[in-house]
Amino acid sequence: MVREVVDEGFNPSSQHAEGRRAKAALDDARDRIAASLGVSRSEVLFTSGGTESNDLALLGAMRAAGPGGHVVVSAVEHHAVMRAVDRLREEGFSASVVPVEPTGRVDPGRFAAALTPQTKLACVMYANNEVGTVQPVGELARIARERGVLFHTDAVAAARWLPLDAATLGADLLAISSHKLGAPAGTGVLYVRKGVALTPILYGGAQEFARRPGTENLLGIRATALALELATAERAAAHPRVAALRDRLESSILAAIPGVRVNGAGAERVPNVLNVSFDAVEAPALLIALDLEGIAASSGTACASGVLEPSHVLVSLGLPSRWRSGAIRFSLGTATASHEVERVAAVLPALVARLREPAGAAPRGGMGRIEPNGARLEAEA
């Protein structure tokens, strides 16, 4: 195995000695990632991240299949997949979106019903990045295979926590991203089963088996190979430990705060995601309050040019607007400690209570007051 330091500035396609050393390091990283996925080295392509891997899978496979094809995706896919589907529609392809159950899970029967004789590709993510729901991808891939349909899964949110053996999952294409494994952002992996036709979406050189041109990000690729190996080795211990912390935070919130629902509850979830909706609370205001307490969380809503748009995932779960507007996501990791979970559980009830106070009500307890527009947290005079 290649373990010496390799200057990331050298091009693995160059013929000089430094280039050959870089190529050996690239091959080593590809072999290690292939071993982690249970595939052959020629089935591993490197990209710039999960978005490009998903785009290459959808656009590449559908364009290779030729005009008139039909693609099926679930209603809770990442924007990278949904925007790729929009592009395919613009190019004349047809698409169907499979609804999900209230937990965010895709029903295999509804998935099967969406497949038609014209369907060339189906795409269902392994685990949802917003609510954490794990999909029955093995069963869905089997259904697709029996119908002669290629199956792609976005495994970005699952890679650190769930088994990635390609033979067990049965996917023809599978995307992962470096930053979700703990490696630096900027590297993606796309597994492409041998024999699957894929038209490049970028143009240039013949790198990555003439499917993804551009000089490889050698440093990022080597870091991704190591991160995937570590995740694979630590998964059996990390999953239950982080799940226990997630469950502790969840139960603490439910016990201390009225008017709360856990999104995705009732389905299998990855252990690091807790998506909670607070009735009569606006998520942006709560995120600001948490941030000022040194607690990082995120929202299911995206803000662009001052316009709040509901999360398509939460809409797909059938949540009423009052629950969507108060939804936030806590993301845990392998480094999350018990005291951090305890602090969130201790701080959150008072913040939620303060946000639920009628506008203009006198503040209590010296915590300051969230203005009705949720713009800032003011200290009391």
Buried (B, 14 or more C-beta within 10 A) or exposed (E): EBEEEBEBEBBBBBEEEBBEBBBBBBEBBBBBBBBBBBBBBEBBBBBBBBBBBBBBBBBBBBBBBEEEBBBBBBBBBBBBBBBBBEBBEEEEBBBBBBBBBBBBBBBBEEBBEBBEEEBBBBBBBBBBBBBBBBBBBBBBBBBBBEBEBBBBBBBBBBBBBBBBEBEEBBBBBBBBBBBBBBBEEBBBBBBBBEEBEBBBBBEEEEBBEEBBBBBBBBBBBBBBBBBBBBBBEEBEEBBEBBBEBBEBBBEBBBEBBEBBBBBBBEBBBBBBBBBBBBBEBBBBBBBBBBEBBEBEBBBBBEEEEEEBEBBBBBBBBEBEEEBBBBBBBBBBEBEBEEEBBBBBBEBBBBBBBBBBBEEEEEBEEEBBBBEEEBEEBEEEE
